[in-house]
Amino acid sequence: MSRHSLLMPPLSNSLVLALTTIDTCDDINQCRTLFSIVQICLTTVFLCTWVSLHLNVPQPGLGFFACTRRRLRMLLITLIAPELMFGFAARQYVVAKWLAGTYGVSRTHGFFLCMGGFVTRDSRDPTVTHPIMAGGRLGASTMEAIKYVRKEDIEDKSKADNLSKLWTLLQVGWFTVCCAARLKESLPLSGLETAAVGFAFIHCCTWLLWRKKPRDVSEPIIIDPPDWQTHSVQRDPTNQVQNGSRSSSDKDSDAQTLVGSVRTGSLDGPLSKTWKKEARSSHRHLTIGDRLNAAVLGDYREFDPVSANAVPLFWSVPFGEGPEDLPFVLAGQLICAILFGVVHCLAWNTHFPSIIEMWLWRACAVFISAFPLLCFLILRISAFFETGSLAKRVLTYSNYVLAAFYVIARIALLVLPFTSLRDSPPATFKDVDWSWRALF
């Protein structure tokens, strides 16, 4: 046997050992289990979704089960289309910032106003309240009354706690470090981890926009109108000076008159029950286009605050009012939706158990990435046609069809990460070498 042939077997064995170390996971101390992969992904997605969700103030007197159903419905929307919640948060952020700069209130006041937190009594029935609309039609006396509500009183109604925020921050940070370390060591990410990265990214952006918004407020703050003298502190005319100036005690009394009796609590009366039924009835008669415009654009043109005692789910400001840069929020929403789809495209070469699942993932990822631009182009093209024309109706229904396919694609991208775990490559279960020499 030649010397060359004697040297070949050791080289071959070392190569096989190296490949075995990379592609298999035989040592339990250097491996991760299927349960650990699912656990860290689901925990990250759940915490980000739960902490980032800040709903508007519900109807007064809404029961526990109705509130729970309302929150679960928004959670479902957040899982299927998280970019809708990002756009909703961006609209309210812009409106709250505009209110703070225009009327000299805090950003917390601005958020509380556009989420339906301030209400006023109805002149016909004092047990009925109506939400105060955030927009260009706010009166000076109304804003003065809102200013006298302390920021601390609004924050006290929020049920957000620092412990859950800290837990979410640590969870997202650890998940990000794990994914970055795997990429550094050329270890593959599972499809579930890739999807969780997209959710964590978009929900963190949503939470940053809503960080000043009170969370889980169940009851609004009632502000009596300035002429509600029966519940107001009357101003003593003897405190006024003859030259028209007023003393400090008179100013305080005037502030009390503006604010009136600021109360919190559930009000219920004969008219409120009727208006609740009318609000639910009008909500049922909304078309698919109305619901899409409300969720995507915040367009509630048919919403009448006089016949309602709470703002809708995606409400921020009356359509056509508010800051001038509000339309630019749509551009940010489009970019965020595209990036969310691009994150799913990063798993293009991920191993899938079958060729059908691989191409289904690729097709769905490309479609949700292109969907925002397609809808935007269709809306721009349809603007050139007259209302009621055949071309405009065709383009409108085309958007409905695209929206239906988008929901199907999002559901597929939620299911495929779990089904692909049944036949993951061995390298997926290999854990990161956390030694300093390996990391740096």
Secondary structure, 3 states (H helix, E strand, C coil): CCHHHHHHHHHHHHHHHHHHHHHCCCCHHHECCHHHHHHHHHHHHHHHHHHHCCCCCCCCCCCHHHHHHHHHHHHHHHHHCHHHHHHHHHHHHHHHHHHHHHHCCCHHHHHHHHCCCEEEECCCCCCCEEECCCCCCCCHHHHHHHHCCCHHHHHHHCCCCHHHHHHHHHHHHHHHHHHHHHHHCCCCCCHHHHHHHHHHHHHHHHHHHCCCCCCCCCCCEECCCCCCHHHCCCCCHHHECCCCCECHHHHHHHHHHHHCCCEECCCCCHHHHHHHHHHHHHHHCCCHHHHHHHHHHCCCCCCCHHHCCCCCCCCCCCCCCCCCCCCHHHHHHHHHHHHHHHHHHCCCCCCCCCHHHHHHHHHHHHHHHHHHHHHHHHHHHHCCCCCCCHHHHHHHHHHHHHHHHHHHHHHHHHHHHHHHHHHCCHHHHECCCCCHHHHC
